[in-house]
């Protein structure tokens, strides 16, 4: 990866040729051995960290004029803090391979003439002049140590660099997913969108189950392109092929889940149930409750009577401590009633997506990625007035 980035990015290559101690993390450029002065005029060494934005797997561009710095605030020859640095205290998460670089603050020094840097080389040169100038003058040191670090930082989840996380500065929020293995049962309309969202989260392992074929109507309520060669194949095969180039740790099986499927859930820590048949849901609920796996069940009831479509979407969280009791409340259909609204085949892509969004947001709240002000276990979204009703206690159902 080091040589690939240097070979395809002239500005990064110039940094190496100049002699900087260059390294690459997931979504970050690291420059070690940056000399600076502390308040007492002592020589210190810090590191500059700058965001990389991936244009593709080889070409990187800079994000903005800001940098991160591993070290205290630099001072001038008179013991005064170097002025016009902006920013403030900041920490970011780098890979364990670069654990020696502990970011403490950010700096923001925008070029006065253009307002932005043309490339990484110009940006780093500018900041080094400001940060290291006093130390270079006093001690005759140099930041050009030629100590490049070609350590490969392999992403165990994604096949491309996750520059979305680094660009947003939210790496630490992914810690709640570290030991997760998520199951998605049913890859129809809502399940397909849930899979799309899960694939793009830093969830190490995802398993999915659906024994149905992929037909034309599925293409109208699932994310992504349509390739006619996919029609008639198993949904699991179609989605495995679509997402395989994106990430590791994905296993989709063309099978149905019953109460005899315990072996399929070894290591699973959370599940999403996205099925449209009550009797199948009943068996799946019993299996997950027996295995002690918390899960979210989604449902959609749409109808058309005397005009436009109306109805609601449901997201229900079954936690280990209350799953059996919550099932007994019959919030989700667990039998195959003749008048099942969902079986009337009214499903619309944006509503499937919204149902999946609500479910994924609730899951991510449980893993402390999103803020949660109340312990919601049951949510209903009413289409006609776009209202959401949340219930936090079984006693209120």
C-alpha positions as CSV (number, residue, x, y, z in Angstrom):
1,X,0.0,0.0,0.0
2,X,2.8,2.4,0.8
3,X,4.5,2.1,-2.6
4,X,1.1,2.2,-4.4
5,X,0.2,5.5,-2.8
6,X,3.6,7.0,-3.4
7,X,3.6,5.8,-7.0
8,X,0.1,7.3,-7.8
9,X,0.3,10.5,-5.8
10,X,3.1,12.9,-6.8
11,X,2.6,15.1,-3.7
12,X,3.0,12.2,-1.4
13,X,6.0,11.0,-3.4
14,X,7.6,14.5,-2.9
15,X,7.2,14.2,0.9
16,X,9.2,11.0,0.8
17,X,11.8,12.4,-1.5
18,X,12.1,15.4,0.7
19,X,13.0,13.2,3.6
20,X,10.0,13.3,5.8
21,X,9.2,10.3,8.0
22,X,6.1,9.3,6.1
23,X,3.6,6.6,7.1
24,X,0.1,5.8,6.0
25,X,-2.8,4.7,8.3
26,X,-6.3,4.0,7.2
27,X,-7.4,7.3,5.9
28,X,-4.5,9.3,7.3
29,X,-1.1,10.6,6.3
30,X,1.4,10.5,9.2
31,X,4.6,12.6,9.4
32,X,6.8,11.6,12.4
33,X,10.0,13.3,13.7
34,X,8.6,16.9,13.7
35,X,10.8,19.0,16.0
36,X,9.4,21.8,18.1
37,X,10.0,23.7,21.3
38,X,8.2,23.3,24.6
39,X,7.5,26.3,26.9
40,X,10.9,26.0,28.5
41,X,12.7,25.9,25.1
42,X,13.5,22.2,25.3
43,X,13.5,20.2,22.1
44,X,10.6,17.9,21.5
45,X,9.5,15.6,18.7
46,X,5.9,15.4,17.5
47,X,4.0,14.1,14.6
48,X,1.6,15.6,12.1
49,X,-1.5,13.7,11.0
50,X,-3.5,14.7,8.0
51,X,-6.7,13.2,6.5
52,X,-6.6,11.4,3.2
53,X,-9.6,11.3,1.1
54,X,-9.7,8.4,-1.4
55,X,-10.7,9.1,-4.9
56,X,-10.2,5.4,-5.6
57,X,-8.0,2.7,-4.2
58,X,-4.8,4.4,-5.4
59,X,-5.4,8.2,-5.7
60,X,-5.7,10.4,-2.6
61,X,-6.6,14.0,-2.2
62,X,-6.4,16.2,0.9
63,X,-9.5,17.0,2.9
64,X,-8.9,20.6,4.0
65,X,-6.3,23.0,5.4
66,X,-6.3,21.5,8.9
67,X,-4.0,19.0,10.6
68,X,-3.8,16.9,13.8
69,X,-0.7,17.1,16.0
70,X,0.8,14.5,18.4
71,X,2.5,16.7,20.9
72,X,2.0,19.8,23.0
73,X,1.5,23.2,21.6
74,X,4.8,24.4,19.9
75,X,6.5,27.6,21.3
76,X,8.7,30.2,19.8
77,X,12.3,31.2,20.8
78,X,10.9,33.5,23.6
79,X,8.8,30.8,25.2
80,X,5.5,32.0,23.7
81,X,2.9,29.7,22.1
82,X,3.2,29.8,18.3
83,X,0.3,32.1,17.3
84,X,-2.4,31.7,14.7
85,X,-2.7,28.0,14.9
86,X,-6.4,27.7,15.6
87,X,-7.9,24.3,16.3
88,X,-7.8,23.0,19.9
89,X,-7.7,19.7,21.9
90,X,-8.5,16.7,19.8
91,X,-7.9,13.0,19.8
92,X,-8.3,10.5,17.0
93,X,-8.0,6.7,16.8
94,X,-5.2,5.3,14.7
95,X,-4.4,1.7,14.0
96,X,-2.4,-0.2,16.6
97,X,0.5,-0.3,14.3
98,X,0.8,3.4,14.9
99,X,0.0,3.5,18.6
100,X,3.2,5.6,19.2
101,X,1.4,8.6,17.5
102,X,-1.0,10.0,20.1
103,X,-2.9,12.9,18.7
104,X,-3.6,15.6,21.3
105,X,-4.8,18.6,19.3
106,X,-5.7,20.0,15.9
107,X,-4.3,23.0,14.1
108,X,-5.9,25.3,11.6
109,X,-3.7,27.7,9.6
110,X,-5.3,28.6,6.3
111,X,-3.1,30.2,3.6
112,X,-3.9,33.9,3.4
113,X,-3.5,34.2,-0.4
114,X,-5.6,31.2,-1.7
115,X,-7.4,30.0,1.4
116,X,-6.4,26.4,0.7
117,X,-3.4,24.2,0.0
118,X,-3.0,22.8,-3.5
119,X,-1.7,19.4,-2.3
120,X,-0.3,17.5,0.7
121,X,3.3,18.5,0.1
122,X,2.6,22.2,0.2
123,X,0.4,21.8,3.3
124,X,3.0,19.8,5.3
125,X,5.8,22.2,4.3
126,X,3.8,25.1,5.5
127,X,2.9,23.6,8.9
128,X,6.5,22.3,9.4
129,X,7.9,25.8,8.9
130,X,5.5,27.2,11.5
131,X,5.9,24.4,14.0
132,X,9.5,23.5,13.6
133,X,11.1,26.8,12.6
134,X,12.1,27.9,16.2
135,X,13.5,24.4,17.0
136,X,15.4,24.3,13.7
137,X,16.9,27.7,14.5
138,X,17.9,27.0,18.1
139,X,19.1,23.4,17.8
140,X,20.0,23.0,14.1
141,X,17.8,19.9,13.9
142,X,15.8,18.8,10.8
143,X,12.5,17.0,10.2
144,X,14.1,15.3,7.2
145,X,15.0,12.0,8.8
146,X,14.1,9.7,5.8
147,X,12.6,7.2,8.3
148,X,9.7,6.1,6.1
149,X,7.4,3.6,7.8
150,X,6.0,1.1,5.2
151,X,4.0,-0.9,7.8
152,X,0.9,-2.3,6.2
153,X,-2.2,-1.4,8.1
154,X,-4.6,-4.0,6.8
155,X,-8.3,-3.3,7.3
156,X,-9.9,-6.6,8.6
157,X,-13.3,-5.4,7.4
158,X,-13.2,-3.3,4.2
159,X,-11.4,-4.0,1.0
160,X,-11.1,-0.2,0.3
161,X,-9.7,2.3,2.7
162,X,-12.4,3.5,5.1
163,X,-11.8,7.2,4.5
164,X,-15.4,7.9,5.4
165,X,-14.6,7.2,9.1
166,X,-11.4,9.1,9.1
167,X,-12.9,12.0,7.2
168,X,-15.7,12.3,9.7
169,X,-13.4,11.7,12.7
170,X,-15.7,9.1,14.3
171,X,-13.4,6.1,14.6
172,X,-13.8,5.8,18.3
173,X,-17.6,5.4,17.9
174,X,-17.1,2.1,16.1
175,X,-15.8,0.4,19.2
176,X,-19.2,-1.0,20.0
177,X,-19.1,-3.1,16.9
178,X,-15.7,-4.7,17.6
179,X,-17.0,-8.2,18.7
180,X,-20.2,-8.2,16.7
181,X,-21.6,-10.9,14.5
182,X,-24.9,-9.8,13.1
183,X,-27.5,-12.0,11.4
184,X,-30.1,-10.8,9.0
185,X,-32.9,-13.2,8.5
186,X,-34.8,-12.5,5.3
187,X,-33.3,-10.6,2.4
188,X,-36.5,-9.2,0.9
189,X,-37.3,-5.5,0.6
190,X,-36.5,-4.3,4.2
191,X,-33.9,-7.0,4.7
192,X,-32.0,-6.0,1.6
193,X,-31.7,-2.4,2.7
194,X,-30.7,-3.6,6.2
195,X,-28.0,-5.7,4.6
196,X,-26.8,-2.7,2.6
197,X,-26.5,-0.6,5.8
198,X,-24.8,-3.3,7.8
199,X,-22.3,-4.1,5.1
200,X,-21.1,-0.4,5.2
201,X,-20.8,-0.4,9.0
202,X,-17.7,-1.6,10.8
203,X,-19.4,-4.9,11.9
204,X,-16.7,-7.6,11.6
205,X,-19.1,-10.4,10.7
206,X,-22.5,-10.5,8.9
207,X,-24.5,-13.6,8.1
208,X,-27.7,-13.6,6.2
209,X,-30.4,-16.1,5.3
210,X,-33.0,-16.3,2.6
211,X,-34.0,-19.3,0.5
212,X,-36.0,-17.3,-2.1
213,X,-35.1,-16.4,-5.7
214,X,-34.4,-12.9,-6.9
215,X,-37.1,-11.7,-9.3
216,X,-38.0,-8.5,-11.1
217,X,-40.2,-7.2,-8.3
218,X,-37.3,-7.6,-5.9
219,X,-35.2,-5.3,-8.0
220,X,-37.8,-2.5,-7.5
221,X,-37.5,-2.6,-3.7
222,X,-33.8,-3.3,-3.1
223,X,-30.7,-1.1,-3.2
224,X,-28.2,-1.2,-6.0
225,X,-28.2,-1.9,-9.7
226,X,-30.1,-4.5,-11.7
227,X,-28.2,-7.0,-13.7
228,X,-30.5,-9.2,-15.7
229,X,-28.2,-12.1,-15.1
230,X,-29.2,-12.0,-11.5
231,X,-32.9,-12.7,-12.2
232,X,-33.9,-16.2,-11.1
233,X,-30.8,-16.7,-8.9
234,X,-31.0,-17.0,-5.2
235,X,-31.2,-13.7,-3.3
236,X,-28.3,-14.8,-1.1
237,X,-26.1,-15.5,-4.2
238,X,-27.1,-12.1,-5.8
239,X,-26.3,-10.1,-2.7
240,X,-23.1,-12.0,-1.8
241,X,-21.8,-11.2,-5.3
242,X,-22.8,-7.6,-5.0
243,X,-21.1,-6.9,-1.7
244,X,-18.1,-9.3,-1.9
245,X,-15.9,-6.6,-3.5
246,X,-16.7,-4.2,-0.7
247,X,-15.8,-6.1,2.5
248,X,-14.7,-9.2,4.3
249,X,-16.7,-11.2,6.8
250,X,-19.9,-11.6,4.8
251,X,-21.7,-14.9,4.5
252,X,-25.1,-15.1,2.9
253,X,-26.9,-18.5,2.6
254,X,-29.7,-19.6,0.4
255,X,-31.6,-21.2,3.2
256,X,-34.7,-20.7,5.4
257,X,-34.4,-20.4,9.2
258,X,-36.5,-22.7,11.4
259,X,-36.4,-23.8,15.0
260,X,-33.9,-26.4,13.9
261,X,-31.3,-23.9,12.6
262,X,-29.4,-23.3,15.9
263,X,-26.1,-24.3,14.3
264,X,-26.3,-21.3,11.9
265,X,-26.2,-18.9,14.8
266,X,-22.9,-19.9,16.4
267,X,-21.2,-16.7,17.6
268,X,-24.1,-14.4,16.6
269,X,-24.5,-11.5,19.0
270,X,-27.5,-9.7,17.4
271,X,-30.1,-10.5,14.7
272,X,-32.6,-8.7,12.5
273,X,-35.8,-10.5,11.6
274,X,-37.2,-9.4,8.2
275,X,-39.7,-12.1,7.2
276,X,-43.3,-11.7,5.9
277,X,-44.8,-15.0,7.1
278,X,-46.2,-15.2,10.6
279,X,-45.5,-18.9,11.1
280,X,-41.9,-18.5,10.1
281,X,-41.5,-15.5,12.4
282,X,-42.9,-17.6,15.3
283,X,-40.2,-20.3,14.8
284,X,-37.4,-17.7,14.4
285,X,-38.5,-15.9,17.5
286,X,-38.5,-19.1,19.6
287,X,-35.1,-20.0,18.2
288,X,-33.5,-16.7,19.0
289,X,-35.1,-16.6,22.5
290,X,-33.8,-20.1,23.2
291,X,-30.3,-19.1,22.1
292,X,-30.3,-15.9,24.1
293,X,-29.7,-13.6,21.1
294,X,-31.3,-10.2,21.2
295,X,-33.0,-9.1,18.0
296,X,-35.0,-6.5,16.2
297,X,-38.1,-7.5,14.2
298,X,-39.4,-5.2,11.5
299,X,-42.8,-5.1,9.9
300,X,-44.9,-3.1,7.4
301,X,-48.6,-2.9,7.0
302,X,-49.7,-1.0,3.9
303,X,-53.2,-0.8,2.4
304,X,-54.9,1.1,-0.3
305,X,-58.6,2.0,0.2
306,X,-60.4,4.8,-1.6
307,X,-57.2,6.5,-2.8
308,X,-53.6,6.8,-1.8
309,X,-51.6,4.1,0.1
310,X,-51.6,4.4,3.9
311,X,-50.2,2.2,6.7
312,X,-47.4,2.0,9.1
313,X,-44.0,0.5,9.8
314,X,-42.9,-1.2,12.9
315,X,-39.6,-1.8,14.7
316,X,-39.6,-3.9,17.8
317,X,-36.5,-4.7,20.0
318,X,-36.5,-8.0,21.7
319,X,-33.8,-8.0,24.4
320,X,-32.7,-11.2,26.2
321,X,-34.3,-10.1,29.4
322,X,-37.8,-9.6,28.1
323,X,-38.0,-11.3,24.7
324,X,-40.4,-14.0,25.7
325,X,-42.7,-11.6,27.5
326,X,-42.6,-9.2,24.6
327,X,-43.4,-12.0,22.1
328,X,-46.5,-12.7,24.2
329,X,-47.8,-9.2,23.5
330,X,-48.4,-10.2,19.8
331,X,-46.9,-7.0,18.4
332,X,-45.7,-9.0,15.5
333,X,-47.8,-11.5,13.6
334,X,-46.8,-15.1,14.4
335,X,-49.5,-16.8,12.4
336,X,-50.5,-16.9,8.8
337,X,-53.8,-14.9,8.9
338,X,-55.8,-14.8,5.7
339,X,-56.1,-11.0,5.8
340,X,-52.4,-10.4,6.4
341,X,-51.9,-6.9,5.0
342,X,-48.2,-7.5,4.3
343,X,-49.2,-10.5,2.1
344,X,-51.2,-8.2,-0.1
345,X,-47.9,-7.4,-1.8
346,X,-47.9,-3.7,-1.3
347,X,-44.3,-2.8,-0.7
348,X,-42.6,0.3,-1.8
349,X,-38.8,0.8,-1.9
350,X,-38.6,4.0,0.0
351,X,-40.7,2.5,2.8
352,X,-38.6,-0.6,3.0
353,X,-35.6,1.6,3.2
354,X,-37.2,3.7,5.9
355,X,-38.2,0.6,7.9
356,X,-34.6,-0.6,7.6
357,X,-33.2,2.8,8.6
358,X,-35.3,2.9,11.8
359,X,-34.1,-0.6,12.7
360,X,-30.4,0.1,12.0
361,X,-30.5,3.4,13.9
362,X,-32.0,1.6,17.0
363,X,-29.3,-1.1,16.8
364,X,-26.5,1.5,16.5
365,X,-28.0,3.2,19.5
366,X,-27.6,0.0,21.5
367,X,-23.9,0.0,20.5
368,X,-23.4,3.6,21.5
369,X,-22.8,4.9,17.9
370,X,-25.8,7.1,18.1
371,X,-27.2,8.9,21.2
372,X,-30.2,7.4,22.8
373,X,-32.2,9.4,25.4
374,X,-34.7,6.6,26.1
375,X,-34.7,2.8,26.0
376,X,-37.3,2.4,23.2
377,X,-38.4,-1.2,22.6
378,X,-41.3,-0.6,20.1
379,X,-41.7,2.1,17.5
380,X,-44.5,2.7,15.0
381,X,-44.2,5.1,12.1
382,X,-47.5,6.3,10.7
383,X,-47.4,7.1,7.0
384,X,-50.3,9.5,6.8
385,X,-49.0,12.1,9.2
386,X,-45.3,11.0,9.4
387,X,-45.5,10.5,13.1
388,X,-43.5,8.1,15.3
389,X,-44.8,6.6,18.4
390,X,-42.1,5.1,20.7
391,X,-42.8,2.8,23.7
392,X,-40.0,2.2,26.3
393,X,-41.7,-0.2,28.7
394,X,-43.6,-3.5,28.3
395,X,-46.1,-2.2,30.8
396,X,-47.1,0.6,28.4
397,X,-47.9,-1.8,25.6
